[in-house]
Every structure is written in C-alpha cells, then in structure tokens.
C-alpha cells in the first residue's frame, strides 16, 4: 500500500528542484533516474527540441499482468508557473507551504508524486493490473506545449487521468472550456509631449477608449474574458506611439466564446477608427473544450475508485485548461483528477500531507479498478 514517508519525501525532492517552463532539465533527469531505479521502463522523447526547451517529456511504462486490460496513463507536468530557486519549505499542522519568496511548486508536483507512488505501491503489492504509462510533460504552464509535442498516437493507450487540479480529492473534471488568446497592437503617433503633443496620437488613450465599456470578467455562468498584460510607450516625454495588450476569453460554449471575442475585437477597431489610427489583432484558439460522458469507462472507473476509498465521486466543470485538453483533442479520452494543491499560482500555494496520501490512495485504487473493468477494445 501507499508508503506515506516515501511519498512525502518524493514530493519534497521534486519541489526542491527548480523547474520553470522550458528549464526543466534538472528535474527531468532526476525523475528519469528515480523511475529507472524503481524498475520502470523509461523513455525520453524529443519534446524539448520541438518546443525550444532544455528538457523533454518522460514516458515510463509498467507492463501489466492482466491480459486485455485497458492500457491507461497517469499524467502530470514538471514545470512550475514561476521559478522556485531558493525554496524554503515549512510544514505547519500537516500542511506544506513556501516560507521563502517563491511559490511552493505543488502545481503539479503535488500530482506527480502521488502518481509515481501509486505505481510503485502497485509494483510492490503484486495486485493484478494492466499496462500503465506515466506521461510526465514539460512546458504545461505556457500553453500545454510539452503534451502537444508528445506523439501520443504511437503509445496505443486507451484512456487516462491527468492529476492537475485542486481539491476536493475524489472529484474529477469531465467538462472544460474552449480558450482563445488575443494579442493586440494599437498604433499611435509619436510626438514631443511638451512641444508638439497635438501632432501625436496617444495609443494609451486609444486603448482606454476601447476598454471603456468592454465586457470583461465573468460574462456569463461559464464565460470569462480578461485583459492580462498591457505594455507600451517609449519615454515620458513622448506621446505614446504604441500599446500592446494580451487578452483571453474562455467559455464552455463556442458560440458564446465567438460572440465575446468578436465584441472585444470590435471595441478595439472602433476605438482605432475614432482616433484616426490603426490596430493589429492576432486571434488564435489556444485549446478546445472537452466533455466526457458519465457513462464512459474513464469516468466509471474513477467513480468506482472514489467510492472504494470512501470519497464522494463528484464530476466538475472548469474553465481552466490542462494537458487533458491536448490529449482529448488528439483522440485519447481522459479526465482530470483532483489533488490537494490549493491556492495555486500564488505565493500562498499549499498542500497537506493528508491530501498527498489521499491522492495516492485514490490513484492506486483507479489502477486496481481498471484491471477489473470489463473491456472490449
């Protein structure tokens, strides 16, 4: 069964290795050696070369001892949303948090450690199981790039679980949103701010006109929009010649998403026309939504495992994205398993010892339930 001390040490080992996106070389090398040491067959792909990073994805196998059982995968990602160099970890009342000026890195090492421990515990238990694949990706936080670079169709998998969302453990994300990105470049006209301001067009004023009255934040129950990054200008004594804005919109309804994006584009174009200037807008779809029916094997097994662990098998909808969006888009059904990581992407990020163990227990039970599942491939 799950070895709590070993699991916690694995988690601590992982989070103490600095691994911002595209800089995961050290943690990938450490994890590869660890997985080989415990007896898994490990392969490192060429993902880093494809996405411009210094590390690749890891694909590790535990061969099954049950013929014709579903071939499943467990997935988590190496990279953290910010660097964790100099991380100091403290545990208070069974909860781990960062005592340094960094994030903790529980996203997603709080998913990776339980997945690895569950596989290791299964190896020791000699319980029946099918083929199990660990898909450990890089560069998830900057656009699911590592997962997208995996040639997943060659792995001959049936379905899987991505351990990459917050509590409660025992809940699963079966429905997500489509996510669009916008990059806006507003052209102004430079002029000396003291001598000839009337000869210029201030791109900041154009941006302000566009943003005033723009629908942002929560647009509907399952639609959101945000302007996240604004930059521009060259000097305080120059009428601002340009403004760059990076924005996004998400929705579980493609129709609603298209409507929201069209609204945002229209506001920028109308403002540019009003001020006698131009705007360039690059709009692209970041990832598509998925919706997995409750009757699908990947969901049914998850529910059975939760009940067996005494947990409530809740099915959730989220507007956040994960590697599961990529895998589903490539035709490989999967859902996201909740872990104990909380307050992610902030310096208050934390995870409890108990939730690490509970996540590993649930993952272990998923592997057992998969081997029992009647499967017609």
C-alpha positions as CSV (number, residue, x, y, z in Angstrom):
1,X,0.0,0.0,0.0
2,X,0.9,3.7,0.0
3,X,4.1,4.5,1.9
4,X,3.4,7.9,3.4
5,X,7.0,8.8,4.4
6,X,8.3,7.8,0.9
7,X,5.6,9.7,-0.8
8,X,6.2,12.9,1.2
9,X,10.0,12.6,0.6
10,X,9.4,12.2,-3.1
11,X,7.2,15.3,-3.1
12,X,9.8,17.3,-1.2
13,X,12.6,16.1,-3.5
14,X,10.7,17.2,-6.6
15,X,9.7,20.7,-5.4
16,X,13.2,21.5,-4.3
17,X,14.4,21.2,-7.9
18,X,13.8,24.5,-9.7
19,X,11.9,23.9,-12.9
20,X,10.3,26.9,-14.6
21,X,8.8,26.3,-18.1
22,X,11.4,25.4,-20.7
23,X,14.0,25.0,-18.0
24,X,13.1,21.6,-16.6
25,X,16.3,19.7,-17.4
26,X,17.4,19.0,-13.8
27,X,14.1,17.7,-12.6
28,X,13.5,15.6,-15.7
29,X,17.0,14.0,-15.3
30,X,16.4,13.3,-11.6
31,X,12.9,11.8,-12.2
32,X,14.2,9.6,-15.0
33,X,16.9,8.2,-12.8
34,X,14.3,7.6,-10.0
35,X,11.9,5.8,-12.2
36,X,14.5,3.6,-13.7
37,X,15.8,2.8,-10.2
38,X,12.3,1.6,-9.1
39,X,12.1,-0.7,-12.1
40,X,10.1,1.2,-14.8
41,X,10.9,1.2,-18.5
42,X,11.6,4.9,-19.2
43,X,11.8,6.7,-22.5
44,X,12.7,10.4,-23.0
45,X,11.2,11.9,-26.2
46,X,12.3,14.8,-28.3
47,X,9.8,17.3,-27.0
48,X,12.3,19.8,-25.9
49,X,13.7,20.1,-29.4
50,X,10.3,20.7,-30.8
51,X,9.3,23.5,-28.4
52,X,12.6,25.2,-27.7
53,X,13.1,24.0,-24.2
54,X,16.1,22.3,-22.5
55,X,14.1,19.2,-21.4
56,X,11.9,16.5,-22.9
57,X,8.8,14.7,-21.8
58,X,9.2,11.4,-20.0
59,X,7.2,8.3,-20.9
60,X,7.5,5.5,-18.4
61,X,5.9,2.0,-18.5
62,X,4.8,-0.6,-16.0
63,X,3.9,-3.7,-18.0
64,X,0.6,-5.4,-17.0
65,X,0.0,-8.8,-15.6
66,X,-3.7,-8.9,-16.7
67,X,-4.2,-9.8,-20.4
68,X,-6.5,-7.5,-22.3
69,X,-6.9,-5.0,-19.5
70,X,-7.3,-1.3,-20.6
71,X,-3.9,0.4,-21.3
72,X,-4.1,3.6,-19.2
73,X,-2.0,6.5,-18.4
74,X,-1.4,8.8,-15.5
75,X,-0.1,12.3,-16.3
76,X,1.4,15.3,-14.6
77,X,3.7,18.1,-15.6
78,X,7.2,19.1,-14.4
79,X,7.2,22.9,-14.9
80,X,6.1,25.5,-12.4
81,X,4.4,28.8,-13.2
82,X,7.4,30.7,-11.6
83,X,10.9,29.7,-10.6
84,X,11.4,28.1,-7.2
85,X,15.1,28.8,-6.8
86,X,15.9,29.1,-3.1
87,X,12.7,27.5,-2.0
88,X,12.3,27.0,1.8
89,X,9.5,24.6,2.7
90,X,7.8,24.6,6.1
91,X,5.2,22.2,7.4
92,X,2.6,23.6,9.8
93,X,-0.2,21.4,11.2
94,X,0.4,18.9,8.4
95,X,0.3,21.5,5.6
96,X,3.3,22.3,3.4
97,X,3.9,25.8,2.2
98,X,6.7,28.1,1.0
99,X,8.4,30.1,3.7
100,X,10.5,31.8,1.0
101,X,9.7,34.4,-1.6
102,X,8.7,31.8,-4.1
103,X,5.7,29.6,-5.0
104,X,5.7,26.1,-3.5
105,X,5.5,24.2,-6.8
106,X,2.7,21.8,-5.7
107,X,1.3,22.5,-9.1
108,X,2.0,20.0,-10.5
109,X,4.5,18.1,-8.3
110,X,1.6,17.5,-5.9
111,X,0.1,15.4,-8.7
112,X,3.3,13.9,-9.9
113,X,4.5,12.4,-6.6
114,X,1.2,10.6,-5.8
115,X,1.1,9.2,-9.4
116,X,4.6,7.8,-9.1
117,X,4.0,6.5,-5.5
118,X,0.8,4.7,-6.6
119,X,2.6,2.9,-9.4
120,X,5.4,1.9,-7.1
121,X,3.0,0.7,-4.5
122,X,1.2,-1.4,-7.1
123,X,4.5,-2.9,-8.2
124,X,5.2,-4.0,-4.6
125,X,1.6,-5.3,-4.0
126,X,1.7,-7.8,-6.9
127,X,-2.0,-6.9,-7.4
128,X,-3.5,-7.6,-10.9
129,X,-3.1,-4.6,-13.2
130,X,-2.9,-3.8,-16.9
131,X,-0.3,-1.8,-18.8
132,X,0.3,1.6,-17.1
133,X,2.0,4.6,-18.6
134,X,3.3,7.6,-16.8
135,X,3.1,10.7,-19.1
136,X,5.2,13.4,-17.5
137,X,5.2,16.5,-19.5
138,X,7.2,19.8,-19.7
139,X,6.1,23.3,-20.5
140,X,2.5,22.9,-19.5
141,X,2.2,26.3,-17.9
142,X,3.0,28.2,-21.0
143,X,0.4,26.6,-23.3
144,X,0.4,22.8,-22.9
145,X,3.4,22.7,-25.2
146,X,5.0,19.6,-23.9
147,X,1.9,17.5,-24.1
148,X,1.2,18.8,-27.5
149,X,4.6,17.6,-28.7
150,X,4.1,14.0,-27.5
151,X,3.4,11.6,-30.3
152,X,0.7,10.1,-28.2
153,X,-1.0,8.1,-31.1
154,X,2.1,5.8,-31.1
155,X,1.6,4.8,-27.5
156,X,-1.6,2.7,-28.2
157,X,-3.3,3.9,-25.0
158,X,-7.0,3.6,-24.2
159,X,-7.7,6.4,-21.7
160,X,-6.1,8.1,-18.7
161,X,-6.1,10.6,-15.9
162,X,-4.3,13.9,-15.5
163,X,-3.5,14.7,-11.9
164,X,-3.6,18.5,-12.1
165,X,-6.4,20.4,-10.3
166,X,-7.3,21.4,-6.8
167,X,-9.4,19.8,-4.1
168,X,-11.5,18.1,-3.1
169,X,-9.7,14.8,-3.8
170,X,-12.2,12.4,-5.2
171,X,-13.6,14.9,-7.7
172,X,-12.9,14.8,-11.5
173,X,-13.0,17.4,-14.2
174,X,-15.1,15.9,-17.1
175,X,-16.0,19.2,-18.9
176,X,-13.9,22.2,-19.7
177,X,-13.9,25.4,-21.8
178,X,-12.5,26.5,-25.1
179,X,-9.8,29.1,-24.6
180,X,-8.9,31.9,-27.1
181,X,-6.0,34.3,-26.9
182,X,-5.8,37.8,-28.4
183,X,-2.7,39.9,-29.0
184,X,-3.5,43.5,-29.8
185,X,-1.1,46.1,-31.1
186,X,-2.5,49.7,-31.1
187,X,-0.6,52.1,-33.2
188,X,-0.3,55.7,-32.0
189,X,1.8,58.5,-33.4
190,X,4.8,59.8,-31.5
191,X,5.4,63.5,-30.9
192,X,7.2,65.6,-28.3
193,X,4.9,65.6,-25.3
194,X,5.9,69.2,-24.3
195,X,6.5,70.8,-27.6
196,X,4.0,69.2,-30.1
197,X,1.6,66.9,-28.2
198,X,-1.2,67.9,-30.7
199,X,0.7,66.3,-33.5
200,X,0.7,62.9,-31.8
201,X,-1.9,60.2,-31.2
202,X,-1.6,58.7,-27.8
203,X,-2.0,54.9,-28.1
204,X,-2.9,54.7,-24.4
205,X,-5.9,56.9,-25.0
206,X,-7.0,54.7,-27.9
207,X,-6.6,51.7,-25.5
208,X,-8.7,53.4,-22.9
209,X,-11.4,54.2,-25.3
210,X,-11.5,50.5,-26.4
211,X,-11.5,49.2,-22.9
212,X,-14.2,51.6,-21.6
213,X,-17.5,49.7,-21.8
214,X,-15.8,46.4,-22.8
215,X,-17.4,43.4,-21.2
216,X,-14.7,41.8,-19.1
217,X,-14.5,39.4,-16.1
218,X,-17.4,36.9,-15.7
219,X,-19.6,37.4,-18.8
220,X,-21.9,34.5,-18.1
221,X,-22.1,31.5,-15.9
222,X,-19.4,29.7,-18.0
223,X,-17.8,32.5,-20.0
224,X,-15.0,34.8,-18.9
225,X,-12.7,37.4,-20.5
226,X,-9.6,39.2,-19.4
227,X,-7.0,41.8,-20.4
228,X,-3.9,40.4,-18.7
229,X,-0.9,42.3,-19.9
230,X,-0.6,45.9,-21.1
231,X,2.7,47.5,-22.2
232,X,3.8,50.3,-24.4
233,X,5.4,53.7,-24.8
234,X,9.0,54.8,-25.2
235,X,9.5,57.7,-22.8
236,X,7.5,60.0,-20.6
237,X,8.2,63.0,-22.8
238,X,7.0,61.2,-26.0
239,X,3.3,60.8,-26.9
240,X,2.8,57.1,-26.6
241,X,3.4,55.6,-30.0
242,X,2.1,52.0,-29.3
243,X,0.4,49.8,-26.8
244,X,0.5,46.0,-26.8
245,X,-2.2,44.1,-25.0
246,X,-2.5,40.4,-24.3
247,X,-6.0,39.2,-23.6
248,X,-8.0,36.0,-23.4
249,X,-11.6,34.7,-23.3
250,X,-12.9,31.3,-22.3
251,X,-16.3,29.5,-22.5
252,X,-17.8,26.1,-22.4
253,X,-19.9,27.4,-25.4
254,X,-18.0,28.0,-28.6
255,X,-20.9,30.2,-29.7
256,X,-20.7,32.4,-26.6
257,X,-16.9,32.5,-26.9
258,X,-17.0,33.6,-30.5
259,X,-19.5,36.3,-29.6
260,X,-17.3,37.6,-26.8
261,X,-14.1,37.7,-28.9
262,X,-16.0,39.5,-31.7
263,X,-17.1,42.1,-29.1
264,X,-13.6,42.6,-27.9
265,X,-12.2,43.0,-31.4
266,X,-14.9,45.4,-32.4
267,X,-14.2,47.6,-29.4
268,X,-10.5,47.9,-30.4
269,X,-11.3,48.5,-34.0
270,X,-13.9,51.2,-33.3
271,X,-11.5,53.0,-30.9
272,X,-8.8,53.0,-33.5
273,X,-11.1,54.4,-36.1
274,X,-12.3,57.1,-33.7
275,X,-8.8,58.3,-33.0
276,X,-7.7,58.1,-36.7
277,X,-5.2,55.2,-36.3
278,X,-5.0,51.5,-36.8
279,X,-4.9,48.3,-34.7
280,X,-3.5,44.9,-35.4
281,X,-5.1,41.9,-33.7
282,X,-3.8,38.4,-33.7
283,X,-6.6,36.0,-32.6
284,X,-6.0,32.3,-32.1
285,X,-7.6,29.3,-30.4
286,X,-5.3,28.2,-27.6
287,X,-7.1,24.9,-26.9
288,X,-10.5,23.3,-27.4
289,X,-13.0,22.1,-24.8
290,X,-13.7,18.5,-23.9
291,X,-16.8,16.9,-22.4
292,X,-16.6,13.2,-21.3
293,X,-19.9,11.5,-20.7
294,X,-20.5,9.9,-17.3
295,X,-21.0,6.6,-19.0
296,X,-17.5,6.5,-20.4
297,X,-15.1,3.9,-18.9
298,X,-12.6,6.5,-17.8
299,X,-15.4,8.2,-15.7
300,X,-17.0,5.0,-14.5
301,X,-13.7,3.6,-13.2
302,X,-12.9,7.0,-11.5
303,X,-16.3,6.9,-9.7
304,X,-15.8,3.3,-8.5
305,X,-12.3,4.1,-7.2
306,X,-13.6,7.1,-5.3
307,X,-16.4,5.1,-3.7
308,X,-14.0,2.3,-2.7
309,X,-11.8,5.0,-1.0
310,X,-14.8,6.4,0.9
311,X,-14.8,9.6,-1.2
312,X,-17.6,11.4,-3.0
313,X,-17.1,11.0,-6.7
314,X,-18.0,14.5,-7.9
315,X,-17.9,15.4,-11.6
316,X,-16.9,19.0,-12.2
317,X,-16.8,21.6,-15.0
318,X,-13.9,24.1,-15.1
319,X,-12.8,27.0,-17.3
320,X,-9.1,26.1,-16.7
321,X,-7.0,24.2,-19.1
322,X,-4.6,21.2,-18.7
323,X,-2.8,18.6,-20.7
324,X,-6.1,16.7,-20.7
325,X,-7.4,19.2,-23.3
326,X,-4.5,18.3,-25.6
327,X,-4.9,14.5,-25.1
328,X,-8.6,14.6,-25.7
329,X,-8.1,16.8,-28.8
330,X,-5.8,14.0,-30.1
331,X,-8.5,11.4,-29.6
332,X,-7.3,10.0,-26.3
333,X,-10.1,10.2,-23.7
334,X,-9.0,11.4,-20.3
335,X,-10.3,13.4,-17.3
336,X,-8.5,15.5,-14.7
337,X,-8.2,14.1,-11.1
338,X,-8.3,16.5,-8.2
339,X,-5.3,16.7,-5.9
340,X,-4.6,18.6,-2.7
341,X,-2.8,21.5,-4.3
342,X,-4.5,24.7,-3.2
343,X,-4.1,28.5,-3.9
344,X,-2.0,27.6,-7.0
345,X,-0.2,30.2,-9.0
346,X,0.2,32.3,-5.8
347,X,2.9,32.5,-3.1
348,X,0.3,31.2,-0.7
349,X,0.2,27.9,-2.5
350,X,0.0,24.9,-0.2
351,X,-0.7,21.2,0.0
352,X,-1.4,18.9,3.0
353,X,0.4,15.7,3.9
354,X,-3.0,14.1,4.2
355,X,-4.1,15.1,0.7
356,X,-0.9,13.8,-0.8
357,X,-1.6,10.4,0.8
358,X,-5.3,10.5,-0.2
359,X,-4.5,11.3,-3.8
360,X,-2.0,8.5,-4.0
361,X,-4.6,6.1,-2.4
362,X,-7.2,7.1,-4.9
363,X,-4.8,6.8,-7.8
364,X,-3.8,3.3,-6.6
365,X,-7.4,2.3,-6.5
366,X,-8.0,3.6,-10.0
367,X,-5.3,1.3,-11.2
368,X,-6.9,-1.7,-9.4
369,X,-10.4,-0.8,-10.7
370,X,-9.1,-0.5,-14.2
371,X,-7.7,-4.1,-14.1
372,X,-11.2,-5.3,-13.0
373,X,-13.1,-3.4,-15.7
374,X,-14.7,-5.5,-18.4
375,X,-13.2,-4.1,-21.5
376,X,-13.8,-4.7,-25.2
377,X,-11.0,-2.8,-27.0
